[in-house]
Amino acid sequence: MLELEQKIKDKSAKVGIVGLGYVGLPLAIAFSEANFKTLGIDIQQKRVDEVNQGHSYITDVSGERLQAAIANNLLQATTDQSRLKETDVVCICVPTPLTSTKDPDLSYVIHESREICKYLQPGQLIVLESTTYPGTTTKLTLPILETSGLHGGTDFYLAYSPERVDPGSKAYGINNTPKVVGGINDESTRLASLLYNQIAETVVSVSCPEVAEMTKIFENVFRSVNIALVNELAQLCQRFNISVWEVIAAASTKPFGYMPFYPGPGIGGHCIPLDPYYLAHKARELDFHTRFIELAAEINEHMPYYVMSQVTEALNARGKSSNGANVFVLGIAYKKDIEDTRESPALKIIQLLHEKGASVSYNDPYIPTIKLPQGEIASIELNESSLSSADCVIIATDHSCYDLNKVVAHSKLIYDTRGATRGLEGDNIVRLGE
Ligand SMILES: NC(=O)c1ccc[n+]([C@@H]2O[C@H](COP(=O)([O-])OP(=O)(O)OC[C@H]3O[C@@H](n4cnc5c(N)ncnc54)[C@H](O)[C@@H]3O)[C@@H](O)[C@H]2O)c1
């Protein structure tokens, strides 16, 4: 039996997690809770200090869990990459953003692969978790690691295993979401599967890293395309003067062949708005145009503009113009009950409102301040006065804690982008898709 295999089985393997963000921190906690000594590495000193002090900055990881892992001497964080030498396994969870021209920016993966290469140890297992296009693990990470002189698949092991977390979900976490694993050879797949079996109930091995990479992107493209479809339907239902929400509820009664997706002000987060572009970019190199992906992105990216036009129309119908209107936006996070504002359509809507001359305030219990090109603004209280003084209240994200009865009772006009007020009556409510 390989030494690493034995160490994973008896939990003496030390696990390194590089990048302590939305993906890396929950993963680090999962390994430490499975009794593996875990070393978290991040380039941000602040994040490292917060982890070591037991302060969580990610909603899905409670301070108590973090403190317990530290107290049990199972989790430590550092900025010192040379400590990768101490680890038996390294999971790479660094960002994979887009450039300003919406091309893949793999600079974090490249930088970290070079760091790992400097400290690579014979027998180590390296797993890339960052979302990326097919071919990254074998054509980018592997050649960098092999500049160490060690050979991938024999001297060290390499696999790709996408993170599939659903931030804020109470139903699904790392343990009950099947983990897909594809290694550069059978031994790499076997070791990586064994590793993830320690924290996930189900591990799905695939034949190579490319299949695992494509699986992750396909899942996100699937969401993007279906959200775009229902966003288009919402605009059409409005023309027909019927409710898209009622249509979705009725369609959802079909027990097979249908899965509900919901319209909204656009898509946000680090995954769905970005990942399809990774695939589209790579496809172009193969003379292939991913038409579904590009059409979906176009429809979804148009949604904040659609909301803006609908708000303007609703204000006009009440004898107001968006220029000079007081607009109060509820919910800035890209989805409910989390604190993540990355790519959030609410920010785009605020920017468009500013451009039209509206005066904008917001409330988000998870986000105390936001930075806009005009400067930083702070969340204001959601109360009778803030609601009644606004010409329009936009429900951009329907956090569960919002008292919608109160919102409906005290607002002059509500534009509800999420269908959150369904079931409530009021002449002051205008819903997207109705
Ligand atoms: N957020 C999600 O819901 C989600 C879900 C599935 C997959 N992913 C993917 O996982 C990856 C990470 O996403 P995230 O949301 O956790 O990002 P994040 O920005 O929350 O965290 C990334 C962390 O990596 C750190 N970092 C950057 N370069 C580093 C380096 N060289 N060494 C050490 N630390 C470094 C950053 O400081 C940051 O703390 C991305 O590829 C993303 O697409 C994200």
PDBQT file of the ligand as one rigid body, heavy atoms in Angstrom, charges set to zero:
ROOT
HETATM    1  N1  LIG A 501     -18.067  30.737  -4.321  1.00  0.00    +0.000 N 
HETATM    2  C1  LIG A 501     -18.665  29.660  -4.764  1.00  0.00    +0.000 C 
HETATM    3  O1  LIG A 501     -19.838  29.451  -4.490  1.00  0.00    +0.000 OA
HETATM    4  C2  LIG A 501     -17.926  28.628  -5.605  1.00  0.00    +0.000 A 
HETATM    5  C3  LIG A 501     -18.546  27.393  -5.824  1.00  0.00    +0.000 A 
HETATM    6  C4  LIG A 501     -17.893  26.434  -6.554  1.00  0.00    +0.000 A 
HETATM    7  C5  LIG A 501     -16.642  26.714  -7.109  1.00  0.00    +0.000 A 
HETATM    8  N2  LIG A 501     -16.060  27.936  -6.913  1.00  0.00    +0.000 N 
HETATM    9  C6  LIG A 501     -14.733  28.153  -7.478  1.00  0.00    +0.000 C 
HETATM   10  O2  LIG A 501     -13.751  28.008  -6.451  1.00  0.00    +0.000 OA
HETATM   11  C7  LIG A 501     -12.675  28.908  -6.654  1.00  0.00    +0.000 C 
HETATM   12  C8  LIG A 501     -12.499  29.809  -5.457  1.00  0.00    +0.000 C 
HETATM   13  O3  LIG A 501     -13.667  30.583  -5.309  1.00  0.00    +0.000 OA
HETATM   14  P1  LIG A 501     -14.026  31.331  -3.957  1.00  0.00    +0.000 P 
HETATM   15  O4  LIG A 501     -15.436  31.773  -4.116  1.00  0.00    +0.000 OA
HETATM   16  O5  LIG A 501     -13.651  30.492  -2.778  1.00  0.00    +0.000 OA
HETATM   17  O6  LIG A 501     -13.034  32.584  -4.055  1.00  0.00    +0.000 OA
HETATM   18  P2  LIG A 501     -12.649  33.606  -2.859  1.00  0.00    +0.000 P 
HETATM   19  O7  LIG A 501     -12.211  34.846  -3.531  1.00  0.00    +0.000 OA
HETATM   20  O8  LIG A 501     -13.734  33.628  -1.851  1.00  0.00    +0.000 OA
HETATM   21  O9  LIG A 501     -11.403  32.921  -2.168  1.00  0.00    +0.000 OA
HETATM   22  C9  LIG A 501     -10.172  32.741  -2.792  1.00  0.00    +0.000 C 
HETATM   23  C10 LIG A 501      -9.090  32.950  -1.763  1.00  0.00    +0.000 C 
HETATM   24  O10 LIG A 501      -7.858  32.629  -2.373  1.00  0.00    +0.000 OA
HETATM   25  C11 LIG A 501      -6.881  33.521  -1.877  1.00  0.00    +0.000 C 
HETATM   26  N3  LIG A 501      -5.741  33.447  -2.769  1.00  0.00    +0.000 N 
HETATM   27  C12 LIG A 501      -5.579  33.968  -4.004  1.00  0.00    +0.000 A 
HETATM   28  N4  LIG A 501      -4.389  33.618  -4.507  1.00  0.00    +0.000 NA
HETATM   29  C13 LIG A 501      -3.771  32.858  -3.579  1.00  0.00    +0.000 A 
HETATM   30  C14 LIG A 501      -2.522  32.208  -3.505  1.00  0.00    +0.000 A 
HETATM   31  N5  LIG A 501      -1.668  32.209  -4.510  1.00  0.00    +0.000 N 
HETATM   32  N6  LIG A 501      -2.222  31.542  -2.376  1.00  0.00    +0.000 NA
HETATM   33  C15 LIG A 501      -3.076  31.493  -1.350  1.00  0.00    +0.000 A 
HETATM   34  N7  LIG A 501      -4.275  32.095  -1.355  1.00  0.00    +0.000 NA
HETATM   35  C16 LIG A 501      -4.616  32.752  -2.463  1.00  0.00    +0.000 A 
HETATM   36  C17 LIG A 501      -7.594  34.841  -1.801  1.00  0.00    +0.000 C 
HETATM   37  O11 LIG A 501      -6.944  35.724  -0.927  1.00  0.00    +0.000 OA
HETATM   38  C18 LIG A 501      -8.971  34.398  -1.267  1.00  0.00    +0.000 C 
HETATM   39  O12 LIG A 501      -9.025  34.407   0.141  1.00  0.00    +0.000 OA
HETATM   40  C19 LIG A 501     -12.992  29.652  -7.947  1.00  0.00    +0.000 C 
HETATM   41  O13 LIG A 501     -12.417  28.974  -9.018  1.00  0.00    +0.000 OA
HETATM   42  C20 LIG A 501     -14.501  29.534  -8.039  1.00  0.00    +0.000 C 
HETATM   43  O14 LIG A 501     -14.973  29.638  -9.358  1.00  0.00    +0.000 OA
HETATM   44  C21 LIG A 501     -16.677  28.884  -6.147  1.00  0.00    +0.000 A 
ENDROOT
TORSDOF 0
